[in-house]
Amino acid sequence: MWSRVGTGSAGAGLAALGFALGGVLIERGALAPVTSWLAEVGQLTAVGPSLAALVGLPQPGVALAAAALAGAWLWALSPVTDPSRHWGWPATGTALGLVGVLAWVTGALAGWNWGLSITGPSRSLFEAVFLSNPGSLSWGAAMLVGLVLGSWASARSWGPVVWRAPGPPELARRFLGGLLMGAGGTLAGGCNIGNALTGLSILSVHSVIATAAIVAGGALAIRLTAGSSGNSRLAPAG
């Protein structure tokens, strides 16, 4: 979503705005009581923080097993149709892995102790820009700005970058979808980046549950929207 802003997608920009607003509302705005209530419920049903501790096996062994399963699944996927314009999963996975490691290291040096994340930084950037709270700026917020600039530079290398927007009904749907994602990502402690990419890398039980719910929710949304629009492809959430 944020990367598409850099490529000139007005729809993605509106979705990103809704995403940040939804996160602020559910964390400390009008919907904050929902967060407080769920936090109390979570304290009663808490599980161990690590998948390795939950299953009672050494962490390196669990990590290797998870990596093997993920690798086998990726290997079974169909290759991209146009390798001249798209990376295959080996190159993409390697690049994301390097970026993830760099995020842990550089973020820690700046006092940010959770690597790559989108939900929290989106809230911080929204508060700094729209709520006049510069104290909320963080490494994560700066990372978001860099993400947009980097995606613009990448898109620009292929040609001119121009703003494009769908019709008003679609813009409203994008904003509403972003609003729901921001609220959901905040309640889940992260979106597909913070949980599926970063949280799973440390074998967080919380992130395993959240990622499974994200996949299930995405599959359900595809089925529901495919029937009405005739298009089963959805834009990435993060």
N, C-alpha and C positions, 0 to 999 in steps of 0.2 A: 504493500500500500504506500508506504513512505517512499520507496524507491520509484514508484510510478509517478509520484509528484514531480520528481526530477526529470521525467521524460515528457512532461507537459500534460499530464492527465488532470483536468479540472475535477473530474469525478473522484479520482483518488485523493485529491486535495481536500474535497469536501468530506470524504469518508474519514480522512486523517483528523480533520477538525472535530467531527462527531466522536471519533475514537477518544481524543484527548478530553473532550467535554464530558463524555460518559464516564470516564475514569475519575474525573474531578467530582462529579455529582455523587458517585457511589462511594467515594472515599471520604469526602468531607463536606459534601453538599446536601441537597434535599434528600438524597437516598442513603445517606450515611447510616441511619438506624438499621437498614437491612444488613449492612456490613457488620455492625456491632452484634446483631442477633446471630448471624452466621458464625462469627468469631466465638461466641459463647457455645454454640452447638459444636464447633470444631474442637474446642477444648475438652468436650466430653467424649469425643470419638477420635481422638488423636492417634496416629500410628507412628511407628519409628521413622526417623528422618531418612534412613538409608535403605535401599533395596537389599543390599548385602546383609545388613543387620536383620532385616525382616525375614529373609530366608535362611539365615544362619550360616552363610558361606563367606569365604574370604572375598574382599572387594575386588582384587585383581582378577580372580576367577569369574566373578559375575560380570565384570566389565568385558572380559574376553568373550564370554558366551553371548552377551548382548551384541557386541560388535560383529561376531560371526553370523548371528541371526539377521542383523540388519544388512550385512554384506551380501548374504545369500538372497535376501529379498530384493535388494537393489540390482543384483546381477540378473535376476529373472525379469526385470522390467524391460520393456521394448526400448531400443535405442531411439534417440531423437531423429526426427525426419530430415532435418537440415543441419548437419554438423558444421556447415560453414558459418552459421549464425548462432548456433547454440552449443554449449558445452555438454559433453556427456557426463554421467554421474561421477566417474572417477575424478575428473578434473574439478567438477563442482564441489564434490565432497572434500577433496584436498584443500581447495581454496577456502571453503567454509571452516574447515578444521583449523587452518592457519589463522584466519581472522578471529575465530573463537578464542584461541590461545592468546593472541595478541590483546584481545579485549580483556581477558582476565588479568594479564600482566599490566597493561597500561592503565586500566581502570583502577586496579589496586593501588598503583602509585599515586593516583589522584584521589584516593579515598573512596572509590566506588568498588564494592566488594561482591559484585554479582555479574561480571562479564556482560555479554550481549543481552540486551533487554529493550523492549519497545514500549510497553505499557507505562511503566513508571516514568521514563524519560518524556513520554508524550504529555503526561500530566504536568511534569515540571516545566516543560516548554510552554504549555498553555498558560500556566500560572504566571510565568515570567512575562509573557507577551500581552495577555489579555487581562490579567488581574494585578498587574504592576507589582509583582513580587520577584525582584531579581535574585533574592536569596534562595529561591527554589532551583536556580540553575545548577547543573551538575555535569559530571563527565558524560552521563547518559544523554542529557539534552544536547550537549555539544556533538555527541556521536550521531544523533538524529540529523542535525544540520549537515554534518559531513556526509551522511548517507544520501541526502538529497543532492548535494553538490557532486558527489561521486557518480550517482546515477545520471545526472545531467551530463557530466563529462563523458561518460560511456555512451549515452545516446547521441551526444553531439559528434562523437567520432564516426558515427554512421551517417550523419547528415544533419540538416537544420532541425532544431527542436521548436515546435510550435504548440501553443495551447489548444487543446481540443476538449470538447464537452458534449455529453449526451443531452437528450432533451430534459425538460424540467421534471417529468415524473421519475426518470431514472436518477437524476441528481438527488431528489428527495429520498429515493430508496437507498442510495449510497450513504447519505448522511445518517439515515435511521439505522442502517446496518453498522456504520461506524460507531454510532452511539451505543448500540447493543454490545458490540465487540469491546469497546472501552470499559463498559460496566462489567461485562463478563470476565474480561482479562484481569481487571482489578480484583474481583471476587476470587478468581482462580489463582491469584498470585503471579500472573504472567500470561502472555499470549502464546502463540505457537513458537515465537523466538525464545522468550524467557523460560518457557517450560520444555518444549520439544527439542530445542537446540541446546540451550545452556543447562537447564535443570537435569535433563537426561544424561548429560555428560558427567554429572557427579552422582548419578544413580539415585536421585531424589524420588522417594515414594510419592510425595506430593505431585511431582512433575509427571510421573508415570500415569497417575490417575487423571490429571488434567489433560495430558496428551491424548489418552484414550477417549476422553469426553470430547476433545476438540475434533478428533477424527470422526467420531460418531455423529457429532453435530454437523460437521461439514458434509458427510454423506447424506444425512437427512435433508439438509438444505438443498443439495444438488437434486435430490429426488423431487422435492417440493417445487423448486423453481423450474426444473426441466419441463414439467408438464404444462406450465403456464407460458413459458417464453420460448420453448423449443430449443433452448441452449443449455447444455449440461455443464458448461465450463464456467467456473467462478474464479475471480481474482484472488491471489494469495492474501491472507488476512494480515500478515505482519508487514 
